[in-house]
Amino acid sequence: MFETLKYLVGSAGASGYGSKSTAEQVTEDCYDMHSITAIITGATSGIGAETARVLAKRGARLVLPARNLKGAEDAKARILSENPDADIIVMGLDLSSLNSVRNFVSEFESLNLPLNLLINNAGRFALEPAISEDGIEMTFATNYLGHFLLTKLLLKKMIETAKTTSLQGRIVNVSSSIYNWFSGDMIRYLCEISRNKLCDFDPTRAYALSKLAIVLHTKEVAQRLKQMEANVTVNCVHPGVVRTRLTREREGMATDIAFFLTSKLLKTIPQAAATTCYVATHPTLVNVTGKYFSDCNEASTSKLGSNSTEAARLWTASEIMVSRGSNAVFDPLNSALDHDTSKKQFK
């Protein structure tokens, strides 16, 4: 009850910010971002678009990868109308396609740009069952696996940039408190919804699975980066409850009523983008890594969300999915788990 009350009134936490803080407010004291290059996925609308707008206002060069290039160009135009000197590059990327991720990284590397900041923000909530071209359930493929590969392929550039500029790199993964809704065996359930059992598909559980995977991935990457002594941090955030295009497939009377009844708990988009911008920019978070943030303050994760064994298990399965195709992990079930997960290094 006390935490709910704090949320409703927007009481500031230890960071000095709370649920009512906006993205502009939390970046007022950030370091000069004119030397920062940032990649932001899902920046065509909603939280991602506000994140991009505010970071451009603070001077960052933005790379906006998107499946919908027109939407990305429109987002770029909106930012330029407010900040005519903003440096913004639009590039094609479909996170549900591993081949598209690889092509994007190759094209980005050809630009010979530094990379200081990676914000994995794009999200999908699929109401109907669908399978990606790589044989993975579409929500998981888009929200988690595409970002897993994107992060993996960009880490070398981020580590190099941090070394040459002496500026610590940051990765921000946008998760959701709904990750707590998932229980059970992650790999087994992913197998079920990706292989011939789509009649049992539960869109909310699939979404929760993808967001739990993001939380575990954050902790695993942080551990590996520490062991490499890389000057790059990674944290994940819960933006809060906000009505964005993510829910468009669930529009209807029931959804409208639910949002009306919970309207006092909803954040505005500038408020929802605040935690992402805080974690991406605030100077007090230097060397802070592997953490989970909500309302611009560090928060605890569930027992499953902090399980290092599950994080390593998911990492192994993910490596196999992106390198050999989904059959390697799904046939036979859990074949990935026979592999040694003790070597903490990026390949």
Number of C-alpha atoms within 10 A of each C-alpha: 6 7 8 10 10 14 17 16 11 15 16 17 14 9 15 11 20 24 26 21 24 24 25 21 17 24 21 12 12 16 13 11 16 15 14 19 22 26 22 23 24 26 26 25 19 19 28 25 25 24 28 31 24 22 25 24 21 21 18 23 22 23 22 26 25 23 17 14 16 12 15 23 18 13 23 24 14 14 22 17 11 12 16 12 12 21 17 21 15 17 17 17 24 18 30 26 20 26 15 17 23 18 15 20 16 13 13 19 14 9 8 9 11 20 26 25 24 24 28 27 22 25 22 20 22 21 17 12 18 16 17 17 13 18 17 25 25 28 28 28 23 23 26 30 25 25 24 25 20 20 20 14 17 17 19 14 17 23 20 18 21 20 15 9 12 10 15 18 28 27 26 25 28 26 29 23 18 17 25 17 14 19 13 9 10 17 20 13 17 17 21 17 23 22 17 9 12 15 9 10 18 15 16 17 17 26 26 24 27 30 29 28 25 29 30 25 28 26 23 24 27 21 19 15 21 16 11 13 10 19 20 28 25 28 29 29 29 24 24 22 19 21 17 12 15 15 14 13 12 14 10 9 9 10 13 11 11 10 16 12 10 10 13 10 16 17 20 18 23 21 27 30 31 31 32 30 26 30 31 27 23 16 13 11 15 16 15 14 23 21 21 27 22 21 29 32 20 18 12 11 17 12 9 18 22 19 15 16 13 19 23 22 22 21 21 19 22 23 18 18 22 17 11 12 16 19 17 17 21 22 12 10 14 15 15 23 16 10 11 10 17 7 8 15 12 12 6
